[in-house]
């Protein structure tokens, strides 16, 4: 980075969609504030914006004072859109129009947590490498089947930046500050927040399968990984046993002894949990969700859903609140 460029202040904006996760926002904005303190001058100018202006309410109910959405000809260098909760609440035409306008003006566009979903809705992620919080990935794939998010902590693709949210923005900001100010300065910023282990961009968003399921058997882990990858078109027991290198009967014993469950029960639980996320986070019909989760009919899906959750899918869509992914 040229010395002359370091004399310039970079204007960084954050568009906060109501229900955004405060942790994601803080993890993104605080390293920039610390960079100003450590530099002894303002190298980043920070602003927050809300669709309604004045105030943005986070998922925890804490309000963040905000300005109206950036206008044409703003001096922003980068703008991040932060969203949490459910994609069904993110249809804010003014925000999509704002993102498109800023992109046309050459502003670098970023998305945090659910923010990449709005970038996709604005048409800004075509032919781009990007990520999104794992909780929102199924809804994005269903809404935009031509897009394929990566399960990375963050992705830098030219003038498009995407991040899974939570504490991952700490890693992303380390990379962006390092890009501009050098790795030594970025390390000082990370140390300010006791962020001693900076993750690589492609590091996983979730704990490893072995940790999530509390099992270590290689064959069983292979089957569980394949289950998560084949929600829409489930494989039969024989095919899964072959993948694990065991007989179907031995596969049954592994599920029984190590997971206190059965192959079919665990597979169905995964598919129904996925269906529940789609009910809450997508506009898909009940029939579309049934087929997207490997059920032969809407009736079969509805019966299985009611048995698992004690209510019909339609009731679940109406009354279950969506927790923030972080």
C-alpha positions as CSV (number, residue, x, y, z in Angstrom):
1,X,0.0,0.0,0.0
2,X,1.4,3.4,-1.0
3,X,2.2,5.8,1.8
4,X,0.0,8.4,0.2
5,X,-3.0,6.1,0.4
6,X,-2.4,5.6,4.1
7,X,-2.9,9.3,4.6
8,X,-6.5,9.0,3.3
9,X,-9.4,8.1,5.6
10,X,-11.4,5.0,4.4
11,X,-15.1,5.6,5.0
12,X,-16.7,2.3,6.1
13,X,-20.4,2.0,6.4
14,X,-22.6,-0.7,8.0
15,X,-26.2,-1.2,6.8
16,X,-28.0,-2.8,9.7
17,X,-31.2,-4.8,8.9
18,X,-33.6,-4.9,11.9
19,X,-32.8,-8.1,13.9
20,X,-29.1,-8.1,13.1
21,X,-26.9,-9.9,15.5
22,X,-25.0,-7.5,17.8
23,X,-22.1,-9.9,18.1
24,X,-21.5,-9.9,14.3
25,X,-21.7,-6.1,14.1
26,X,-19.4,-5.6,17.1
27,X,-16.8,-8.1,15.8
28,X,-16.7,-6.1,12.5
29,X,-16.7,-2.5,13.8
30,X,-14.5,-2.8,16.9
31,X,-11.3,-3.8,15.1
32,X,-11.6,-0.7,13.0
33,X,-12.1,1.5,16.0
34,X,-9.1,-0.1,17.7
35,X,-7.1,0.6,14.5
36,X,-7.8,4.3,14.8
37,X,-6.7,4.3,18.5
38,X,-3.5,2.4,17.8
39,X,-2.7,4.5,14.7
40,X,-3.1,7.6,16.8
41,X,-5.3,9.1,14.1
42,X,-8.5,8.4,12.1
43,X,-7.7,6.0,9.4
44,X,-11.2,4.6,9.2
45,X,-14.3,6.7,9.4
46,X,-17.3,4.5,10.6
47,X,-21.0,5.0,10.0
48,X,-24.1,2.9,10.7
49,X,-27.2,3.1,8.5
50,X,-30.7,1.7,8.8
51,X,-33.5,1.3,6.3
52,X,-35.7,3.6,8.4
53,X,-32.8,5.8,9.5
54,X,-32.4,7.1,13.1
55,X,-32.1,3.7,14.9
56,X,-31.5,0.0,14.1
57,X,-32.8,-2.6,16.6
58,X,-30.5,-5.6,17.1
59,X,-31.8,-9.1,17.8
60,X,-31.1,-8.6,21.5
61,X,-33.2,-5.5,21.6
62,X,-30.3,-3.1,21.9
63,X,-30.7,-0.1,19.5
64,X,-27.8,1.3,17.5
65,X,-28.0,5.0,16.5
66,X,-28.0,5.1,12.7
67,X,-28.2,7.3,9.7
68,X,-30.5,6.9,6.6
69,X,-29.2,4.6,3.8
70,X,-26.3,6.0,1.9
71,X,-27.2,8.2,-1.1
72,X,-25.9,8.4,-4.6
73,X,-22.4,9.9,-4.6
74,X,-21.5,8.9,-1.1
75,X,-17.8,8.8,-0.2
76,X,-18.0,5.3,1.1
77,X,-15.0,3.1,0.4
78,X,-16.7,-0.1,1.7
79,X,-20.2,-0.9,2.9
80,X,-21.2,-4.0,4.9
81,X,-24.8,-5.2,5.1
82,X,-25.5,-7.0,8.4
83,X,-28.6,-9.2,8.8
84,X,-29.8,-11.9,11.2
85,X,-32.9,-13.8,12.0
86,X,-34.9,-15.0,9.0
87,X,-34.6,-14.2,5.2
88,X,-38.3,-13.8,5.0
89,X,-37.8,-10.5,6.9
90,X,-35.1,-9.2,4.6
91,X,-37.1,-8.1,1.6
92,X,-36.3,-4.4,1.9
93,X,-36.3,-3.0,-1.7
94,X,-34.7,0.2,-0.6
95,X,-31.6,-1.7,0.7
96,X,-31.3,-3.8,-2.5
97,X,-31.5,-0.6,-4.6
98,X,-28.9,1.1,-2.4
99,X,-26.5,-1.9,-2.7
100,X,-26.9,-1.9,-6.5
101,X,-26.3,1.8,-6.7
102,X,-23.2,1.7,-4.5
103,X,-21.8,-1.2,-6.5
104,X,-22.3,0.8,-9.7
105,X,-20.3,3.6,-8.1
106,X,-17.4,1.3,-7.4
107,X,-18.0,0.9,-3.6
108,X,-16.7,-2.4,-2.2
109,X,-19.7,-4.4,-1.0
110,X,-19.6,-6.8,2.0
111,X,-22.1,-9.0,3.7
112,X,-22.0,-10.3,7.3
113,X,-24.0,-13.3,8.7
114,X,-27.2,-13.1,6.6
115,X,-25.9,-10.1,4.7
116,X,-24.7,-12.2,1.7
117,X,-28.4,-13.2,1.1
118,X,-29.3,-9.6,0.4
119,X,-26.2,-9.2,-1.8
120,X,-27.5,-12.3,-3.8
121,X,-31.0,-10.7,-3.9
122,X,-29.4,-7.5,-5.3
123,X,-27.7,-9.6,-8.0
124,X,-24.2,-8.8,-6.7
125,X,-22.9,-12.4,-6.3
126,X,-23.2,-13.8,-9.7
127,X,-20.0,-15.6,-10.7
128,X,-18.5,-14.7,-7.3
129,X,-16.9,-16.8,-4.6
130,X,-18.7,-16.2,-1.4
131,X,-19.9,-17.5,2.0
132,X,-22.9,-17.0,4.3
133,X,-23.7,-18.2,7.9
134,X,-24.3,-22.0,7.7
135,X,-27.8,-21.5,9.2
136,X,-28.9,-19.4,6.2
137,X,-27.1,-21.4,3.4
138,X,-30.1,-23.8,2.8
139,X,-32.5,-20.9,2.2
140,X,-30.0,-19.1,-0.1
141,X,-29.5,-22.2,-2.2
142,X,-33.3,-22.7,-2.5
143,X,-33.9,-19.0,-3.4
144,X,-30.9,-18.7,-5.7
145,X,-30.2,-22.2,-7.2
146,X,-27.5,-20.8,-9.5
147,X,-25.4,-19.7,-6.5
148,X,-23.2,-22.0,-4.4
149,X,-22.0,-20.5,-1.1
150,X,-18.8,-21.9,0.5
151,X,-18.8,-22.9,4.2
152,X,-15.8,-20.6,5.0
153,X,-15.4,-18.1,7.8
154,X,-15.0,-15.3,5.2
155,X,-14.3,-14.9,1.5
156,X,-12.5,-11.9,-0.1
157,X,-13.3,-11.8,-3.8
158,X,-12.2,-8.5,-5.2
159,X,-14.8,-5.9,-4.5
160,X,-17.1,-8.4,-2.8
161,X,-16.5,-9.5,0.8
162,X,-18.7,-12.0,2.6
163,X,-18.5,-13.4,6.1
164,X,-20.3,-16.0,8.1
165,X,-20.9,-13.7,11.1
166,X,-20.5,-14.4,14.8
167,X,-16.9,-13.9,15.8
168,X,-15.6,-14.6,12.2
169,X,-15.6,-10.8,11.4
170,X,-12.6,-10.5,13.8
171,X,-10.7,-12.8,11.4
172,X,-12.0,-10.9,8.3
173,X,-11.0,-7.5,9.7
174,X,-7.6,-8.8,10.6
175,X,-7.1,-9.6,6.9
176,X,-8.5,-6.3,5.7
177,X,-6.4,-4.2,8.2
178,X,-3.3,-6.3,7.3
179,X,-4.0,-5.7,3.6
180,X,-3.9,-1.9,4.2
181,X,-1.7,-1.4,7.2
182,X,0.6,-4.4,7.2
183,X,0.5,-7.7,9.2
184,X,2.4,-6.3,12.3
185,X,-0.2,-3.5,12.7
186,X,-3.1,-6.0,12.2
187,X,-1.5,-8.2,14.9
188,X,-1.5,-5.3,17.3
189,X,-5.2,-4.8,16.7
190,X,-6.0,-8.5,17.2
191,X,-4.0,-8.6,20.4
192,X,-6.0,-5.6,21.6
193,X,-9.0,-8.0,21.7
194,X,-7.1,-11.0,23.0
195,X,-7.7,-12.5,19.6
196,X,-4.5,-14.5,19.7
197,X,-5.5,-17.2,17.1
198,X,-6.6,-15.7,13.8
199,X,-8.3,-18.2,11.7
200,X,-7.7,-18.7,8.0
201,X,-10.5,-17.6,5.6
202,X,-11.4,-21.1,4.7
203,X,-11.5,-22.4,8.3
204,X,-14.8,-24.1,9.1
205,X,-17.8,-22.3,10.5
206,X,-18.9,-25.2,12.7
207,X,-17.3,-27.7,15.0
208,X,-16.0,-30.9,13.4
209,X,-18.5,-33.8,13.0
210,X,-16.7,-35.7,15.8
211,X,-17.3,-32.9,18.2
212,X,-20.9,-32.2,17.2
213,X,-21.9,-35.9,17.4
214,X,-19.5,-36.9,20.2
215,X,-18.3,-39.9,18.2
216,X,-14.9,-40.8,16.7
217,X,-15.6,-43.9,14.7
218,X,-14.3,-43.1,11.1
219,X,-16.9,-45.2,9.3
220,X,-19.8,-43.7,11.3
221,X,-18.4,-40.2,10.7
222,X,-18.2,-40.9,7.0
223,X,-21.9,-41.8,7.1
224,X,-23.0,-38.8,9.1
225,X,-21.1,-36.5,6.7
226,X,-22.8,-38.1,3.8
227,X,-26.2,-37.8,5.5
228,X,-25.7,-34.1,5.8
229,X,-24.8,-33.8,2.2
230,X,-27.7,-35.9,0.8
231,X,-30.7,-34.3,2.5
232,X,-32.6,-33.9,-0.8
233,X,-31.9,-37.4,-2.2
234,X,-31.2,-39.7,0.8
235,X,-29.1,-42.8,0.2
236,X,-30.3,-46.2,1.4
237,X,-28.7,-48.2,4.3
238,X,-26.8,-50.5,2.0
239,X,-25.1,-47.6,0.1
240,X,-24.2,-45.9,3.4
241,X,-22.8,-49.2,4.8
242,X,-20.6,-49.6,1.7
243,X,-19.3,-46.0,2.2
244,X,-18.4,-46.9,5.8
245,X,-16.7,-50.2,4.8
246,X,-19.0,-52.2,7.0
247,X,-22.1,-54.4,6.6
248,X,-25.6,-53.0,7.0
249,X,-26.0,-54.9,10.3
250,X,-22.8,-53.6,11.7
251,X,-23.8,-50.0,10.7
252,X,-27.0,-50.5,12.7
253,X,-24.9,-51.6,15.7
254,X,-22.7,-48.5,15.4
255,X,-25.7,-46.2,15.5
256,X,-27.2,-48.1,18.4
257,X,-24.1,-48.3,20.5
258,X,-22.4,-45.0,19.8
259,X,-25.4,-42.7,19.2
260,X,-28.3,-44.5,21.0
261,X,-30.2,-44.1,17.8
262,X,-30.9,-45.9,14.5
263,X,-29.7,-45.2,11.0
264,X,-33.2,-44.3,9.8
265,X,-34.1,-42.2,12.9
266,X,-30.9,-40.1,12.6
267,X,-31.3,-39.5,8.9
268,X,-34.9,-38.5,9.3
269,X,-34.0,-36.1,12.2
270,X,-31.4,-34.4,10.0
271,X,-33.9,-34.0,7.2
272,X,-36.7,-32.7,9.4
273,X,-34.4,-30.2,11.1
274,X,-33.4,-29.0,7.7
275,X,-37.1,-28.8,6.7
276,X,-37.8,-26.7,9.8
277,X,-35.1,-24.2,8.9
278,X,-36.6,-23.9,5.4
279,X,-40.1,-23.4,6.8
280,X,-38.8,-20.5,8.9
281,X,-36.3,-19.0,6.4
282,X,-37.7,-19.5,2.9
283,X,-40.9,-18.8,1.0
284,X,-41.1,-22.4,-0.3
285,X,-44.4,-24.1,-0.2
286,X,-44.9,-27.1,2.1
287,X,-44.8,-29.4,-1.0
288,X,-41.5,-27.8,-2.2
289,X,-40.0,-28.3,1.2
290,X,-41.1,-31.9,1.3
291,X,-39.3,-32.7,-1.9
292,X,-36.3,-30.6,-1.0
293,X,-35.8,-32.8,2.1
294,X,-36.3,-36.1,0.4
295,X,-39.9,-37.0,1.3
296,X,-42.0,-38.7,-1.3
297,X,-45.1,-36.5,-0.8
298,X,-46.3,-33.5,1.2
299,X,-48.6,-35.9,3.2
300,X,-45.7,-38.1,4.2
301,X,-43.6,-35.0,5.2
302,X,-46.5,-33.5,7.2
303,X,-47.1,-36.7,9.1
304,X,-43.3,-37.1,9.9
305,X,-43.1,-33.4,10.9
306,X,-46.1,-33.6,13.2
307,X,-44.7,-36.7,14.8
308,X,-41.3,-35.1,15.4
309,X,-42.4,-31.6,16.5
310,X,-46.0,-32.1,17.7
311,X,-47.5,-29.7,15.2
312,X,-48.2,-29.4,11.5
313,X,-45.6,-27.7,9.2
314,X,-48.0,-24.8,8.6
315,X,-48.3,-24.2,12.3
316,X,-44.6,-24.2,12.7
317,X,-44.2,-21.6,10.0
318,X,-46.6,-19.3,11.7
319,X,-45.6,-19.4,15.4
320,X,-42.0,-20.6,15.8
321,X,-39.6,-17.6,16.3
322,X,-36.3,-17.8,14.5
323,X,-33.4,-17.5,16.9
324,X,-30.4,-15.5,15.7
325,X,-27.8,-17.9,14.4
326,X,-25.0,-16.7,16.7
